Amino acid sequence: MIVADIEASGLDYNKHSILSIGAVDFENPERQFYGECRIWDGASIMTDALKVNGFSKENCLDPRKQTLEELMNNFLRWIEESEDKTLAGQNPSFDRDFLNNSFARAKIGWHFSYRTLDLNSMAYMDMIKRGLPIQHKNDRADLSLDTILKYVGLPEEPKPHHGLTGAKMEAEAFSRILYGKNLLPEFAEYPIIHS
């Protein structure tokens, strides 16, 4: 599976642009991808989104950065080397929709499948299996990425968000929940909880 995390200039893939893509090939975790691009011509920028991902308006418009089309072609070349192209992450439907819209915008005839693997659901089910309480907000499960990372023994994700850091931390959490073992060397120092 491909654990991916994108950063974008906003929340609507029809109006906003991908700014960066971070990804880890779960079966071959040494295979990682990171790329940034400038926004596509006419894309909107939400100030609140930039507060989360740390990009500036100047970063978003930087003509020295590759175009969205170049980024998507580079990402596809990386994807093609993965055996299992199932998309996974903390909020993979958000990432999938942005990625698929960007492949189409770049006139690339490839897309991620509608079905994705969701870290939130896996953590929720693991907590239920272990009989552990699940945080709720407004009568709904409220498992943020930081809550899940803490659950598996990892520190909170550094702020601002970074696509590759997010993808690595999510891949590590998947491994700890699925297999009860460490995946990436940079997280080996953190003891595994709930294995």
Wavefront OBJ file of the C-alpha trace (Angstrom):
o trace
v 0.000 0.000 0.000
v 1.003 3.602 -0.505
v 0.748 5.749 2.621
v 0.402 9.309 1.369
v -0.121 12.723 2.894
v -0.663 15.850 0.827
v -0.554 19.497 1.770
v -2.840 21.816 -0.169
v -3.738 25.478 -0.521
v -7.227 24.754 0.844
v -9.867 22.079 1.357
v -11.693 21.963 -2.002
v -9.869 20.075 -4.751
v -11.868 21.969 -7.395
v -10.671 25.375 -6.136
v -7.409 24.656 -4.332
v -4.125 23.076 -5.365
v -1.784 20.456 -4.031
v 1.380 22.082 -2.636
v 3.271 18.934 -1.676
v 3.031 15.152 -1.661
v 4.739 12.858 0.822
v 4.474 9.083 0.449
v 5.902 5.826 1.783
v 5.697 2.440 0.042
v 4.527 0.375 3.033
v 5.907 -2.925 1.716
v 9.281 -1.282 0.915
v 9.451 1.597 3.421
v 12.875 2.753 2.257
v 11.059 3.838 -0.939
v 9.780 7.290 -0.126
v 8.571 10.216 -2.211
v 8.487 13.933 -1.539
v 7.753 16.717 -3.989
v 6.437 20.271 -3.961
v 4.882 22.379 -6.688
v 3.468 25.824 -7.225
v -0.310 26.106 -7.379
v -2.045 25.692 -10.720
v -3.052 28.916 -12.473
v -6.262 30.241 -10.950
v -6.184 28.094 -7.806
v -7.327 29.757 -4.586
v -5.342 30.008 -1.379
v -6.909 29.732 2.103
v -4.933 31.522 4.790
v -6.029 28.945 7.383
v -4.654 26.089 5.251
v -1.268 27.811 5.071
v -1.240 28.172 8.869
v -1.562 24.368 9.108
v 1.023 23.401 6.476
v 3.530 26.230 6.921
v 3.631 27.294 3.273
v 3.577 31.002 2.513
v 1.700 32.653 -0.329
v 5.110 33.243 -1.958
v 5.875 29.494 -1.697
v 2.554 28.699 -3.356
v 3.280 30.989 -6.313
v 7.052 30.445 -6.650
v 7.774 30.141 -10.407
v 10.991 28.218 -9.635
v 8.958 25.300 -8.275
v 7.787 22.567 -10.614
v 4.271 22.738 -12.005
v 1.468 20.540 -10.730
v 1.724 18.539 -13.968
v 5.432 17.890 -13.392
v 4.825 16.866 -9.789
v 2.036 14.464 -10.746
v 4.143 12.870 -13.497
v 7.042 12.416 -11.056
v 4.713 10.939 -8.444
v 3.193 8.531 -10.977
v 6.662 7.279 -11.965
v 7.317 6.604 -8.274
v 3.898 4.898 -7.828
v 4.503 2.591 -10.786
v 7.346 0.883 -8.875
v 4.967 -0.121 -6.049
v 3.331 -3.539 -6.212
v 0.318 -2.585 -4.111
v -1.080 0.792 -5.180
v -3.835 0.930 -2.551
v -3.903 4.394 -0.977
v -3.737 4.632 2.814
v -3.458 7.406 5.383
v -5.126 9.242 8.238
v -7.653 10.956 5.957
v -7.129 9.116 2.661
v -10.365 10.218 0.995
v -9.156 13.844 1.200
v -5.770 12.874 -0.244
v -7.334 10.588 -2.882
v -9.716 13.271 -4.133
v -6.948 15.882 -4.421
v -4.564 13.409 -6.060
v -7.128 12.089 -8.544
v -8.267 15.618 -9.426
v -4.623 16.595 -9.936
v -3.917 13.570 -12.157
v -6.935 14.567 -14.272
v -5.899 18.241 -14.303
v -2.445 17.114 -15.539
v -4.165 14.963 -18.212
v -2.684 11.787 -16.758
v -4.899 8.771 -17.355
v -4.327 7.166 -13.969
v -6.105 7.452 -10.622
v -6.251 5.887 -7.179
v -9.112 3.500 -6.542
v -12.162 4.734 -4.672
v -11.406 2.272 -1.856
v -8.749 3.399 0.612
v -7.290 2.231 3.922
v -7.969 4.562 6.794
v -5.747 4.745 9.901
v -8.566 6.236 11.962
v -10.790 3.170 11.397
v -7.944 0.773 12.140
v -7.101 2.507 15.420
v -10.791 2.640 16.362
v -11.218 -1.099 15.762
v -7.983 -1.913 17.600
v -9.157 0.088 20.637
v -12.534 -1.680 20.604
v -10.813 -5.078 20.354
v -8.712 -4.203 23.410
v -11.685 -2.813 25.365
v -10.136 0.657 25.586
v -12.183 3.858 25.802
v -12.436 5.989 22.655
v -12.517 9.776 22.831
v -15.773 11.286 21.582
v -16.778 14.773 20.516
v -20.402 15.601 19.695
v -21.325 11.911 20.102
v -18.768 10.819 17.462
v -15.362 9.169 17.750
v -12.664 11.823 17.827
v -9.340 10.166 16.992
v -6.975 12.795 15.665
v -3.651 11.719 14.191
v -1.887 12.903 17.349
v -4.243 10.780 19.485
v -3.473 7.723 17.337
v 0.268 8.408 17.393
v 0.168 8.599 21.196
v -1.865 5.371 21.278
v 0.922 3.500 19.436
v 3.776 5.107 21.394
v 4.850 7.876 19.013
v 5.225 11.611 19.657
v 2.807 14.136 18.174
v 3.328 15.131 14.551
v 5.562 18.228 14.375
v 3.837 21.459 13.418
v 3.478 22.844 10.823
v 2.418 19.727 8.931
v 4.816 18.314 6.348
v 3.675 15.759 3.768
v 6.558 13.306 4.111
v 6.689 13.545 7.913
v 2.958 12.838 8.038
v 3.251 9.892 5.651
v 6.127 8.390 7.661
v 4.322 8.752 10.982
v 1.128 7.278 9.538
v 3.039 4.337 8.010
v 4.725 3.711 11.363
v 1.331 3.773 13.125
v -0.119 1.319 10.568
v 2.780 -1.073 11.215
v 2.410 -0.856 14.975
v -1.347 -1.517 14.816
v -1.170 -4.253 12.148
v 1.994 -6.093 13.140
v 2.972 -4.780 16.567
v 6.387 -3.810 15.213
v 8.503 -0.864 14.218
v 8.660 0.025 10.490
v 11.054 2.979 10.097
v 14.434 3.387 11.812
v 13.724 6.981 12.906
v 10.953 5.706 15.199
v 12.787 2.707 16.694
v 13.585 4.637 19.881
v 9.869 4.897 20.765
v 8.538 1.836 22.592
v 5.541 0.180 20.995
v 2.389 0.474 23.067
v -0.558 -1.891 22.640
v 1.301 -4.547 20.643
l 1 2 3 4 5 6 7 8 9 10 11 12 13 14 15 16 17 18 19 20 21 22 23 24 25 26 27 28 29 30 31 32 33 34 35 36 37 38 39 40 41 42 43 44 45 46 47 48 49 50 51 52 53 54 55 56 57 58 59 60 61 62 63 64 65 66 67 68 69 70 71 72 73 74 75 76 77 78 79 80 81 82 83 84 85 86 87 88 89 90 91 92 93 94 95 96 97 98 99 100 101 102 103 104 105 106 107 108 109 110 111 112 113 114 115 116 117 118 119 120 121 122 123 124 125 126 127 128 129 130 131 132 133 134 135 136 137 138 139 140 141 142 143 144 145 146 147 148 149 150 151 152 153 154 155 156 157 158 159 160 161 162 163 164 165 166 167 168 169 170 171 172 173 174 175 176 177 178 179 180 181 182 183 184 185 186 187 188 189 190 191 192 193 194 195
